[in-house]
């Protein structure tokens, strides 16, 4: 009996929260990398665009990490 209980715990299952976490993590990295390629426009100064991208990318990155960690801890 203990062998079957152990194999059930280690069985791989689909974790949608982890998949969403990887998506947000990658999107956050893309936004952060995109911060290096911002150009100034007549309406938006460069520093405002860079700060906005860094804030948005950081939020996406943190949400992605939290979703991945939450998906790993809530296995049924």
N, C-alpha and C positions, 0 to 999 in steps of 0.2 A: 503493500500500500504506500509506504513513504516514497518509493521510486516514482509512482504515477503522480503523486501530489507535487513532487519536485519538477517533473517534466511539464506539468500543466502550468506551473509558475513561470518557467523559462520559455514557454511557447510564444512565438512571435505573433502579435496581433496588429491589426491596422490601428494606428493612433492618429486620428485626424488633427488633433491639437498639435502634434509634432510636425505634421506636414504644413499646417498653417504657420507654425513657428519658423520653419525653414524658409518659407516664402517671405515672411516679414523680415527675417534676418538678411536674406539676399537683397531684398528691395532697399533696406536700410543702408547696406554697403554700397549699392549702386547710387543712392542719393548722396551719400558722403563722398564718394569718388567724383560724382558730378559737381561737387562744390569747387573743384579745381578748374572747371571749364566755364565758369560764369563770366559773362561780359556785361559791362555797364550799358544801360540804355538811358534815353532821356527821361524816362519815367521812374526807373528804379536804380538807385545807386548800387555800385558793386558790393559794398560792405553789407547792405541790407539783404541782398540776395544770398551772399555767403552765409550770413548769420542764420537766415531762415532755413537754408538747406542743412546746415549743421544741426540745428534744433530738430528739424523734421527727421533727418537721418538717424539721429541719436534716439529719438522716440521709437522709430520703427525697429532699430537694432535692439533696444531694450525689450520691447514687446515680443520680438522674435525669440530672444533668449528666455524670457519668462514663459512663453508658450511651450518651448521645447522642454524646459525643466518641469513644467506642470504636466506635460504629456508623459514624461518618463515616470513621474511619481504617482500618477493616477491609473496605473495599470490594474486591470481587474483580474 
